[in-house]
Amino acid sequence: MKSDFTLAKEELQRIGIKRVAADFYAEPKRKGSVYFVKSPATHDKTASLALYPNSNRFTDFANGNLSGDCISFVVYVKGCNQWQALKELQESLRRQK
């Protein structure tokens, strides 16, 4: 039997980083094949946190190129740990079904 964490990661791969960003932080703006939002670490005038839908990863260029996956994104913008982020993501997925 797969763990909650593994099942959630599989579901997050399907829905993608762009939707996670929109649900948990801000609506991303498209620039070419990449989407951007403002960094939660700085007060950007222009968006510097890049979302890569093809790999479901993000990079915040305003914060030392911090990067990660969908769960890491929620950890970053919410200031919580991975377990709390996973629980919030699972709740969000349940509400949307």
OpenMM code with the backbone's topology and positions (N, CA, C; nanometers):
from openmm import Vec3, app, unit

residues = "MET LYS SER ASP PHE THR LEU ALA LYS GLU GLU LEU GLN ARG ILE GLY ILE LYS ARG VAL ALA ALA ASP PHE TYR ALA GLU PRO LYS ARG LYS GLY SER VAL TYR PHE VAL LYS SER PRO ALA THR HIS ASP LYS THR ALA SER LEU ALA LEU TYR PRO ASN SER ASN ARG PHE THR ASP PHE ALA ASN GLY ASN LEU SER GLY ASP CYS ILE SER PHE VAL VAL TYR VAL LYS GLY CYS ASN GLN TRP GLN ALA LEU LYS GLU LEU GLN GLU SER LEU ARG ARG GLN LYS".split()
positions = [
    Vec3(0.0841, -0.1192, 0.0000),
    Vec3(0.0000, 0.0000, 0.0000),
    Vec3(0.0880, 0.1247, 0.0000),
    Vec3(0.0525, 0.2188, -0.0814),
    Vec3(0.1315, 0.3404, -0.0912),
    Vec3(0.1019, 0.4331, 0.0253),
    Vec3(0.2029, 0.5077, 0.0651),
    Vec3(0.1858, 0.6038, 0.1741),
    Vec3(0.1074, 0.7265, 0.1272),
    Vec3(0.0514, 0.7992, 0.2227),
    Vec3(-0.0193, 0.9231, 0.1908),
    Vec3(0.0700, 1.0180, 0.1128),
    Vec3(0.1968, 1.0244, 0.1533),
    Vec3(0.2909, 1.1153, 0.0897),
    Vec3(0.3098, 1.0796, -0.0582),
    Vec3(0.3273, 0.9512, -0.0878),
    Vec3(0.3475, 0.9063, -0.2252),
    Vec3(0.2225, 0.9316, -0.3091),
    Vec3(0.1064, 0.8997, -0.2548),
    Vec3(-0.0183, 0.9231, -0.3273),
    Vec3(-0.0394, 1.0715, -0.3559),
    Vec3(-0.0112, 1.1561, -0.2577),
    Vec3(-0.0258, 1.3009, -0.2771),
    Vec3(0.0702, 1.3518, -0.3833),
    Vec3(0.1939, 1.3041, -0.3819),
    Vec3(0.2910, 1.3484, -0.4829),
    Vec3(0.2448, 1.3092, -0.6228),
    Vec3(0.1879, 1.1900, -0.6375),
    Vec3(0.1370, 1.1475, -0.7679),
    Vec3(0.0222, 1.2375, -0.8133),
    Vec3(-0.0685, 1.2697, -0.7230),
    Vec3(-0.1808, 1.3573, -0.7553),
    Vec3(-0.1310, 1.4980, -0.7898),
    Vec3(-0.0310, 1.5464, -0.7172),
    Vec3(0.0240, 1.6799, -0.7437),
    Vec3(0.0927, 1.6850, -0.8795),
    Vec3(0.1546, 1.5762, -0.9222),
    Vec3(0.2148, 1.5719, -1.0551),
    Vec3(0.1063, 1.5916, -1.1611),
    Vec3(-0.0116, 1.5363, -1.1343),
    Vec3(-0.1212, 1.5465, -1.2293),
    Vec3(-0.1796, 1.6882, -1.2344),
    Vec3(-0.2007, 1.7502, -1.1186),
    Vec3(-0.2636, 1.8835, -1.1203),
    Vec3(-0.1644, 1.9948, -1.1498),
    Vec3(-0.0397, 1.9812, -1.1075),
    Vec3(0.0649, 2.0733, -1.1470),
    Vec3(0.0920, 2.1915, -1.0552),
    Vec3(0.2117, 2.2445, -1.0685),
    Vec3(0.2617, 2.3549, -0.9857),
    Vec3(0.1835, 2.4838, -1.0104),
    Vec3(0.1378, 2.5047, -1.1324),
    Vec3(0.0641, 2.6277, -1.1638),
    Vec3(-0.0653, 2.6353, -1.0832),
    Vec3(-0.1371, 2.5259, -1.0758),
    Vec3(-0.2619, 2.5238, -0.9985),
    Vec3(-0.2349, 2.5332, -0.8483),
    Vec3(-0.1302, 2.4664, -0.8020),
    Vec3(-0.0938, 2.4751, -0.6601),
    Vec3(-0.0626, 2.6200, -0.6243),
    Vec3(0.0128, 2.6881, -0.7099),
    Vec3(0.0466, 2.8289, -0.6853),
    Vec3(-0.0802, 2.9143, -0.6801),
    Vec3(-0.1709, 2.8923, -0.7740),
    Vec3(-0.2950, 2.9701, -0.7775),
    Vec3(-0.3806, 2.9431, -0.6541),
    Vec3(-0.3851, 2.8195, -0.6096),
    Vec3(-0.4684, 2.7829, -0.4942),
    Vec3(-0.4085, 2.8288, -0.3615),
    Vec3(-0.2766, 2.8297, -0.3494),
    Vec3(-0.2134, 2.8564, -0.2208),
    Vec3(-0.1403, 2.9895, -0.2103),
    Vec3(-0.1236, 3.0595, -0.3224),
    Vec3(-0.0450, 3.1826, -0.3126),
    Vec3(-0.0996, 3.2938, -0.4019),
    Vec3(-0.0777, 3.2854, -0.5314),
    Vec3(-0.1199, 3.3918, -0.6229),
    Vec3(-0.1382, 3.3343, -0.7630),
    Vec3(-0.2202, 3.4009, -0.8407),
    Vec3(-0.2428, 3.3577, -0.9785),
    Vec3(-0.1178, 3.3882, -1.0616),
    Vec3(-0.0559, 3.2850, -1.1207),
    Vec3(0.0656, 3.3071, -1.1992),
    Vec3(0.0363, 3.3737, -1.3338),
    Vec3(0.1348, 3.4485, -1.3809),
    Vec3(0.1284, 3.5129, -1.5122),
    Vec3(0.2257, 3.4418, -1.6059),
    Vec3(0.1781, 3.4119, -1.7257),
    Vec3(0.2587, 3.3375, -1.8223),
    Vec3(0.3547, 3.4283, -1.8979),
    Vec3(0.4787, 3.3809, -1.9125),
    Vec3(0.5798, 3.4450, -1.9972),
    Vec3(0.6498, 3.3329, -2.0724),
    Vec3(0.6072, 3.3107, -2.1961),
    Vec3(0.6592, 3.1982, -2.2734),
    Vec3(0.6070, 3.0676, -2.2162),
    Vec3(0.6970, 2.9742, -2.1892),
    Vec3(0.6557, 2.8452, -2.1338),
    Vec3(0.6652, 2.8409, -1.9818),
    Vec3(0.7004, 2.9550, -1.9205),
    Vec3(0.7188, 2.9639, -1.7762),
    Vec3(0.6138, 3.0592, -1.7196),
    Vec3(0.5727, 3.0349, -1.5963),
    Vec3(0.4790, 3.1222, -1.5259),
    Vec3(0.5523, 3.1881, -1.4101),
    Vec3(0.5090, 3.3097, -1.3741),
    Vec3(0.5754, 3.3840, -1.2678),
    Vec3(0.4756, 3.4390, -1.1670),
    Vec3(0.5202, 3.4455, -1.0408),
    Vec3(0.4508, 3.5157, -0.9329),
    Vec3(0.5564, 3.5945, -0.8571),
    Vec3(0.5119, 3.6886, -0.7771),
    Vec3(0.6070, 3.7653, -0.6953),
    Vec3(0.6601, 3.6785, -0.5823),
    Vec3(0.7826, 3.7016, -0.5456),
    Vec3(0.8474, 3.6254, -0.4396),
    Vec3(0.7865, 3.6572, -0.3037),
    Vec3(0.7580, 3.5546, -0.2223),
    Vec3(0.7100, 3.5824, -0.0874),
    Vec3(0.8214, 3.6316, 0.0055),
    Vec3(0.9463, 3.6178, -0.0377),
    Vec3(1.0607, 3.6566, 0.0455),
    Vec3(1.0977, 3.8033, 0.0316),
    Vec3(1.0573, 3.8661, -0.0779),
    Vec3(1.0936, 4.0053, -0.1028),
    Vec3(0.9701, 4.0822, -0.1481),
    Vec3(0.9837, 4.2092, -0.1621),
    Vec3(0.8751, 4.2922, -0.2133),
    Vec3(0.9077, 4.3298, -0.3577),
    Vec3(0.9012, 4.2305, -0.4438),
    Vec3(0.9319, 4.2491, -0.5861),
    Vec3(0.8385, 4.3491, -0.6523),
    Vec3(0.8943, 4.4271, -0.7420),
    Vec3(0.8096, 4.5067, -0.8310),
    Vec3(0.7692, 4.4188, -0.9495),
    Vec3(0.8598, 4.3314, -0.9889),
    Vec3(0.8290, 4.2360, -1.0946),
    Vec3(0.8426, 4.0952, -1.0367),
    Vec3(0.7652, 4.0062, -1.0888),
    Vec3(0.7643, 3.8687, -1.0382),
    Vec3(0.8972, 3.7994, -1.0677),
    Vec3(0.9521, 3.7336, -0.9658),
    Vec3(1.0805, 3.6654, -0.9832),
    Vec3(1.0769, 3.5195, -0.9404),
    Vec3(0.9602, 3.4698, -0.9031),
    Vec3(0.9475, 3.3294, -0.8695),
    Vec3(0.8893, 3.2591, -0.9914),
    Vec3(0.9691, 3.1719, -1.0510),
    Vec3(0.9308, 3.1039, -1.1749),
    Vec3(0.8688, 2.9684, -1.1450),
    Vec3(0.7620, 2.9374, -1.2175),
    Vec3(0.6947, 2.8084, -1.2080),
    Vec3(0.7142, 2.7358, -1.3409),
    Vec3(0.7615, 2.6134, -1.3340),
    Vec3(0.7898, 2.5341, -1.4533),
    Vec3(0.6891, 2.4193, -1.4636),
    Vec3(0.5818, 2.4368, -1.5418),
    Vec3(0.4771, 2.3351, -1.5490),
    Vec3(0.5241, 2.2000, -1.6038),
    Vec3(0.6220, 2.1998, -1.6921),
    Vec3(0.6683, 2.0735, -1.7503),
    Vec3(0.7318, 1.9815, -1.6474),
    Vec3(0.7961, 2.0387, -1.5466),
    Vec3(0.8620, 1.9578, -1.4439),
    Vec3(0.7949, 1.9701, -1.3072),
    Vec3(0.6912, 2.0552, -1.2979),
    Vec3(0.6214, 2.0813, -1.1708),
    Vec3(0.7180, 2.1251, -1.0612),
    Vec3(0.8035, 2.2201, -1.0961),
    Vec3(0.9018, 2.2731, -1.0021),
    Vec3(0.8958, 2.4254, -1.0051),
    Vec3(0.9573, 2.4867, -0.9042),
    Vec3(0.9655, 2.6326, -0.8982),
    Vec3(1.1081, 2.6727, -0.8637),
    Vec3(1.1414, 2.7970, -0.8970),
    Vec3(1.2678, 2.8586, -0.8566),
    Vec3(1.2394, 3.0034, -0.8228),
    Vec3(1.2836, 3.0460, -0.7041),
    Vec3(1.2683, 3.1851, -0.6636),
    Vec3(1.4030, 3.2542, -0.6809),
    Vec3(1.4147, 3.3318, -0.7868),
    Vec3(1.5404, 3.3991, -0.8181),
    Vec3(1.5705, 3.5137, -0.7222),
    Vec3(1.4708, 3.5611, -0.6498),
    Vec3(1.4927, 3.6692, -0.5535),
    Vec3(1.5420, 3.6168, -0.4190),
    Vec3(1.5408, 3.4864, -0.4013),
    Vec3(1.5795, 3.4270, -0.2738),
    Vec3(1.6867, 3.3198, -0.2949),
    Vec3(1.7963, 3.3580, -0.3571),
    Vec3(1.9094, 3.2676, -0.3742),
    Vec3(1.8807, 3.1462, -0.4579),
    Vec3(1.7909, 3.1593, -0.5553),
    Vec3(1.7545, 3.0494, -0.6445),
    Vec3(1.6959, 2.9298, -0.5702),
    Vec3(1.6260, 2.9551, -0.4612),
    Vec3(1.5563, 2.8497, -0.3883),
    Vec3(1.4613, 2.7792, -0.4833),
    Vec3(1.4592, 2.6465, -0.4794),
    Vec3(1.3727, 2.5732, -0.5719),
    Vec3(1.3169, 2.4480, -0.5059),
    Vec3(1.2190, 2.3891, -0.5723),
    Vec3(1.1605, 2.2663, -0.5211),
    Vec3(1.0376, 2.2247, -0.5993),
    Vec3(0.9659, 2.1274, -0.5417),
    Vec3(0.8462, 2.0728, -0.6049),
    Vec3(0.7204, 2.1388, -0.5468),
    Vec3(0.6044, 2.0804, -0.5752),
    Vec3(0.4771, 2.1382, -0.5295),
    Vec3(0.4686, 2.1454, -0.3772),
    Vec3(0.5111, 2.0400, -0.3093),
    Vec3(0.5049, 2.0391, -0.1632),
    Vec3(0.6007, 2.1437, -0.1066),
    Vec3(0.7201, 2.1509, -0.1627),
    Vec3(0.8178, 2.2514, -0.1187),
    Vec3(0.7658, 2.3928, -0.1419),
    Vec3(0.6886, 2.4118, -0.2483),
    Vec3(0.6306, 2.5431, -0.2763),
    Vec3(0.5369, 2.5848, -0.1628),
    Vec3(0.4502, 2.4937, -0.1195),
    Vec3(0.3567, 2.5251, -0.0109),
    Vec3(0.4334, 2.5497, 0.1181),
    Vec3(0.5368, 2.4702, 0.1439),
    Vec3(0.6219, 2.4928, 0.2619),
    Vec3(0.6783, 2.6337, 0.2576),
    Vec3(0.7268, 2.6745, 0.1429),
    Vec3(0.7901, 2.8051, 0.1262),
    Vec3(0.6912, 2.9202, 0.1463),
    Vec3(0.5769, 2.9150, 0.0794),
    Vec3(0.4849, 3.0292, 0.0860),
    Vec3(0.4033, 3.0322, 0.2152),
    Vec3(0.3819, 2.9179, 0.2778),
    Vec3(0.3038, 2.9120, 0.4022),
    Vec3(0.3903, 2.9147, 0.5279),
    Vec3(0.5210, 2.8891, 0.5127),
    Vec3(0.6098, 2.8883, 0.6282),
    Vec3(0.5823, 2.7716, 0.7218),
    Vec3(0.5506, 2.6565, 0.6661),
    Vec3(0.5210, 2.5396, 0.7472),
    Vec3(0.6193, 2.4271, 0.7137),
    Vec3(0.6031, 2.3120, 0.7773),
    Vec3(0.6892, 2.1987, 0.7437),
    Vec3(0.6225, 2.1132, 0.6360),
    Vec3(0.6942, 2.0120, 0.5871),
    Vec3(0.6420, 1.9312, 0.4770),
    Vec3(0.5162, 1.8539, 0.5159),
    Vec3(0.5101, 1.8044, 0.6373),
    Vec3(0.3927, 1.7309, 0.6805),
    Vec3(0.2693, 1.8210, 0.6815),
    Vec3(0.2821, 1.9430, 0.7337),
    Vec3(0.1699, 2.0371, 0.7352),
    Vec3(0.1298, 2.0753, 0.5925),
    Vec3(0.2294, 2.0953, 0.5053),
    Vec3(0.2010, 2.1288, 0.3659),
    Vec3(0.1256, 2.0153, 0.2981),
    Vec3(0.1678, 1.8926, 0.3230),
    Vec3(0.1015, 1.7768, 0.2652),
    Vec3(-0.0439, 1.7703, 0.3107),
    Vec3(-0.0679, 1.7924, 0.4376),
    Vec3(-0.2047, 1.7901, 0.4906),
    Vec3(-0.2902, 1.9001, 0.4262),
    Vec3(-0.2349, 2.0198, 0.4113),
    Vec3(-0.3094, 2.1287, 0.3473),
    Vec3(-0.3404, 2.0967, 0.2011),
    Vec3(-0.2440, 2.0380, 0.1320),
    Vec3(-0.2654, 2.0003, -0.0074),
    Vec3(-0.3720, 1.8914, -0.0183),
    Vec3(-0.3675, 1.7938, 0.0699),
    Vec3(-0.4689, 1.6876, 0.0676),
    Vec3(-0.6082, 1.7441, 0.0923),
    Vec3(-0.6200, 1.8343, 0.1879),
    Vec3(-0.7490, 1.8986, 0.2152),
    Vec3(-0.7995, 1.9742, 0.0925),
    Vec3(-0.7098, 2.0467, 0.0295),
    Vec3(-0.7458, 2.1233, -0.0892),
    Vec3(-0.7928, 2.0303, -0.2011),
    Vec3(-0.7234, 1.9197, -0.2197),
    Vec3(-0.7608, 1.8237, -0.3241),
    Vec3(-0.8978, 1.7626, -0.2934),
    Vec3(-0.9239, 1.7311, -0.1681),
    Vec3(-1.0544, 1.6742, -0.1296),
    Vec3(-1.1685, 1.7722, -0.1554),
    Vec3(-1.1452, 1.9007, -0.1233),
    Vec3(-1.2487, 2.0031, -0.1433),
    Vec3(-1.2807, 2.0223, -0.2914),
    Vec3(-1.1813, 2.0029, -0.3768),
    Vec3(-1.1994, 2.0286, -0.5192),
    Vec3(-1.2634, 1.9101, -0.5930),
    Vec3(-1.2722, 1.7961, -0.5298),
    Vec3(-1.3306, 1.6790, -0.5961),
    Vec3(-1.4797, 1.6792, -0.5876),
] * unit.nanometer
topology = app.Topology()
chain = topology.addChain("A")
for resn in residues:
    res = topology.addResidue(resn, chain)
    for name in ("N", "CA", "C"):
        topology.addAtom(name, app.Element.getBySymbol(name[0]), res)
